[in-house]
Every structure is written in C-alpha cells, then in structure tokens.
Amino acid sequence: MNERKIKLIWDFRGPSALKTAEHHRIHLEEYITAENLALNITGFKDLNDMHSIAYLVVHESEMIAVRDALKPHRGEVYSSE
C-alpha cells in the first residue's frame, strides 16, 4: 500500500501575501534539498488578493519531523488530482 501524502500549508495574509508565499517556497525547496526528503512537491497559490499559501508535500512518515521543524499553520491529506 502506498503511504499517504500530507500537504503542509503556510498561510500569508495582507497586500504582500503572494510575494511572501512565493518567497517562502524558495526556503521550502532549500529544506527539501538539505533534509533529503523523499518527495519534491512544493508550491504557492494565490487564494485572493489578501490571502496566499505556500505548501510542501511530505510522506506521512516524515510529517511529524517536518511539522516540528517548520511549524506550518495547517495540513491536509494531499491529492494530486
């Protein structure tokens, strides 16, 4: 059985939310490389003009360590659909 994937999410609000989320993604990519994570899925999304997110997808077995190190605001089960 395949291991579940968890999407860790950081919320950014305000007029500079998109730029902040975009920049945060750079740090998430650096973390993936530094920690040699199994997955390389990250990104950012503009939800509206005052709310954007950055996200990182990890295997469920890696989630606790990554959560404790990076302190995301929330998480959800990831679906690539």
C-alpha positions in Angstrom: 0.0 0.0 0.0 1.3 3.5 -0.8 2.0 5.8 2.0 -0.3 8.8 2.4 1.0 12.2 1.4 0.4 15.2 3.6 0.3 18.8 2.4 1.7 21.2 5.0 0.4 24.7 4.5 1.6 28.2 5.5 -1.0 31.0 5.2 0.1 34.5 4.4 -2.4 37.5 4.6 -2.3 41.1 3.5 -1.4 43.0 0.4 2.1 41.3 0.1 0.8 37.8 0.8 1.5 36.5 -2.7 5.1 37.7 -2.7 5.7 36.4 0.8 4.3 32.9 -0.2 6.4 32.9 -3.3 9.5 33.7 -1.3 8.6 31.1 1.4 8.5 28.4 -1.3 12.2 29.1 -2.0 13.0 28.2 1.6 10.8 25.1 1.4 12.8 23.9 -1.7 16.0 24.5 0.2 14.7 22.5 3.1 13.8 19.6 0.8 17.3 19.5 -0.5 19.0 19.9 2.9 17.0 17.2 4.5 16.9 14.9 1.5 13.1 14.5 1.7 11.6 11.7 -0.4 9.2 14.0 -2.2 9.9 17.2 -4.1 6.4 18.7 -4.2 6.1 22.4 -3.2 4.4 25.5 -4.4 2.4 28.6 -3.7 -1.1 29.7 -4.6 -2.9 33.0 -4.6 -6.3 32.4 -3.0 -7.5 36.0 -3.2 -5.9 39.5 -3.2 -5.3 39.3 0.6 -4.6 35.5 1.2 -1.9 33.3 -0.3 -0.4 30.0 0.7 2.9 28.2 0.4 2.9 24.4 0.7 5.1 21.4 1.0 4.0 17.8 0.5 5.7 15.0 2.5 5.1 11.3 3.2 3.1 10.7 6.4 6.1 9.1 8.0 8.1 12.3 7.6 5.3 14.6 8.6 6.0 14.9 12.4 9.7 15.8 12.0 8.9 18.3 9.2 6.0 19.8 11.1 8.1 20.2 14.3 11.0 21.8 12.4 9.0 24.2 10.1 5.8 24.8 12.1 3.2 25.0 9.3 -0.1 26.7 10.1 -2.2 23.6 9.0 -2.1 20.4 7.0 -4.3 18.2 4.9 -4.2 14.9 3.1 -2.7 15.6 -0.4 -4.4 14.5 -3.6 -2.6 15.1 -6.9 -5.9 15.3 -8.7 
